């Protein structure tokens, strides 16, 4: 059994469970996740070609990118410790590097990922275990290597609200995302 990995003040500072926030706050509603709109935040939804389902939300802000996915998790144990270890091993097998460090959300991976043009791209993998969910962010661009540039991206990650829902789902199953309503702000 793996303990949960999350900042001790997660319920107060985020990322949040939907039960921990005011329903009157403005959000961009993506189904399983909601995010607070902010100046300069661009949203792109990532679609899995074979199934045509939304599998991730990617946010561009301040010259950096953060891809976010949210998964079902057991109520009493976390997924991030195990996933982080598997991810680090996979990155190294693919010719990259992976260093486990402690960041603002707890343990994270700072990696160099090989690219198609034979260069390497610095990337940070952050994860937070919440109540019955696991939220993962993949940060690239200046926020992956420069702490001063990371603050804005980290604030976006911290502002995410997870809507787990009550339906039973196996651990590691992606929670369903959807295209936001046209108004862009819903409760």
Buried (B, 14 or more C-beta within 10 A) or exposed (E): EBEBBBBEEBBEEBBBBBEBBEEEEEBBBBBBBBBBBEEEBEBEBEEEEEEEEBBBBBBBBBEBBBBBBBBBBBEEBBBBBBBBBEBBEEBEEEEBBBEBEEBBBBBBBBBBBBEEEEEEBBBBBBBBBBBBBBBBBBBBBBBBBEEEBBEBBBBBBBBBBBBBBEEEBEBEEBBBBEEBEEEEBEE
